[in-house]
Amino acid sequence: MKEGAMKKEKISIFFLLLIGCTGIWTIYSHFFKEEKREEETMTENEFIDFLYQHLGMEEMHEFEDDEEHLLETSYQPMDLEATDFKLKTINHGTIKLSDFKGKKILLNFWTSWCPPCKEEMPQLNDFYVQEAKKLNVEILAVNITDQEISPEDVNDFSEEYQLQFPVLLDEQGEVSKRYQVLTIPTSFIISEDGRIIEKIIGPVTKDALLEKFP
């Protein structure tokens, strides 16, 4: 009887130790993982590096400041009616594409983390400030907001580059899908009667816009 009681006592002690160790490990691992998670939080640049690496574009990203490695711009003639849409702006207003019928439009799709977008924005801004009004051109910059790391990045980008043209928020990515935007930046030239006459894949320059909007 005594031997059986001793065995039961040993088993009880074993399970108590096991439960105790499990509890200690749970508490330790929780705090350890929280600390590790904080250490592993990606910065914006690290996230961009991650995207490039997993898209097989390391070389382009590594040499993005080298003109030979920048995204090459292509131009595709088109002839179809521009799909109408209504989007919020960063200034808490709303803009409808059809409101600009009678004007030539550059419809630009972009994100704040895209290097070619950063390259073209000063060019778009200069064209808009210096040439757009007299050429009867409007620029609508549609931010693909569902691809942003944070919506606040859109406002920060707009302030940093002092963008003067309307910045629209495609919060659900619906408009970019309708326009079948696969590469950013992508722009569309829309005529006064609301037809898309050209698709531009890649960054555009002020000189290119002067040729497109004579």
N, C-alpha and C positions, 0 to 999 in steps of 0.2 A: 504493500500500500504506500509505504513511504517512498519507494523508488518511483512509483507511478506519479505521485504528487510532485516529486522533484522534476520529473520530465515535463509535467504540465507547467510548472513554474518557469523552467528554462524556455519553453516555447513562448510563454507569455512575455517574458523579458525580451526574447528575440523579436517578437512582433512589435513591442513597444519601442525598441531601438530602431527597427525598420521604419515605423511610422514617424519617429522623431527625425531620423536622417532624411526621410522624404520631405518632411516639412521644412527642414533647414535648407535642403537643396532647392525647393520651390521658391523660398524667399530669396535665396542667393541668386538663382537664375533670373528671377524677375527683375531684380535691381541691376544685375549684370547686363541683361538684354536691353533694359531701358538706357543704360549708360552707353552700350554699344550702338543702339539705334541712334542716339544723339550724335555719336561720332561718325556714323555712316550716312547721316543726312546729306544729300547731294546739294551742292551749290548749283546755280543756274548753269555755269560754264561746265561743271562736271556732268550735268544732265545732258547738255548739248554734245559733249564728247561721247557720252554713252550712246546717244542717238546715232551719231556718225559712225561709231564703231560697229553698231548692230545693223546699220544700213549698208555696210561695206564701202563707206565713203571716207575712210581715215585719211587717205592721201589728199583729197580735196580740202578737208578740214585743216590738215596740218599746214597746207600751203595757201590758205584762203586769202592771204595778203599778196600773194604773187599773181599778177595779172594773167599769167599763162594757165593758172589752175582755177580761175574763177568760172562760175557757171556761164556757159556760152549762151547768148540770147538768140532765140529763133523766132521767126515771124511767119504766121500761117494765115493766109487770106481766108475770109469766111463771108457768108452771106445768109444770115438768119435773124429772125426777130429776137431781140433781147428779152429774156424772161423778166417780168416785173417783180419787184420785191419791196418790202418795207422793213427797215431795221432801225434800232436805237443807235444814237451817237454817244460819244464819250461826254458830250455836253448835256446829256439827259433829254435830248430832243429825239425826233424821229425823221427819217428821210425815206421817200419813196422814189424809186428810179424813174418812174413815169413823170414825176414832177419836173424833170429836166428835159422833157421832149422839146425839140427846137434848139438844143445845144449839143455840141459834140462832147462826148464823155470819154474819159479814160477811167475805166473801172479796174481798180488794182486790188489784188488779193495778197495779203502779207501776214507775217507774224513778227513779233518783237525779237525772237531769238534767231531769226534767219539771217546769216551773214550777207547774202546778196540783197536782202531787203534793206539792211543797214546801208549797203553801198548805194542803192538807188534813191533812198528817201531825200537826201539833200538835193539831188538832181530834180526830183519831182517838185520839191518845195520851191526851188529857184524858178522852174518853168511856171509854176502856178502864180507866184508873186509877180514875176516880170512879164509873162507873155499870155497867160490864160485868158484874162478878161478881154483883151483886144482881139483874140482869136476865137472868142465865143466858145471856150473850152471849160468844162468842169471836171475836176478830179474827185472821184469818190474812192477812198481808201478803205476797203473792207477788211477788217481784222478778223482772221479765222480764230475766234476767241476760244473755241473748244479745244484748240491745239496749244493754247498758252499754258505755261506753268502756273501763272497766277494772273487773274484779270487786272490786277494793279499794274502789272508790267506794261499794259497797253497805255495807260495814262503816263507812266514814267517815260516810256519811249516817246510819246507825243510831245511831252514837255522837253525832253532832252534834245530832240530834233526840231523843236519849235514849229511843228506842222501847222500850216495855215489852211489847208483844205479839209473838208469834212472827213472825220474818221468814224466809220460805222462798225458796229459790233455784231458779228455773225456768231451769236452765243451758242447756238446748237449745231453750227456747221451746215445748216440746211442750204444756204445760198451757194456756198462753195461746192456743194454736191450737185446742185442744179446746173451750175456752170462747169461741172466736171473738172475742177481744179485738182490736179495731181502733183504739180510742182509749184513751189513758191520761190520767188514771186511769180504770179501770172497776171497779165493785164489784158483787157479787152478794149478795143476802140469801137465806140458806138456812134453811129451817125445821127444827124439831127432828127431823122424820122424813126429813130429807135431800132435800128438794125445793127447787129454786130458785123463789122466789116474786116476785123483783123484780131487775131489772138497773138499775144506776145508772151513767150515763156522765157523767164530770166529777167535780170535787171535792165531797166531802160535808162537812157541818158537824156539830158535836156536837148542835145543836138538831134537825137533820134526823134524826140517829140516834135521838134520844129519841122522836121521832114514829114512827119505823119499828120501834122495839123498846120498846113500852109495858110 
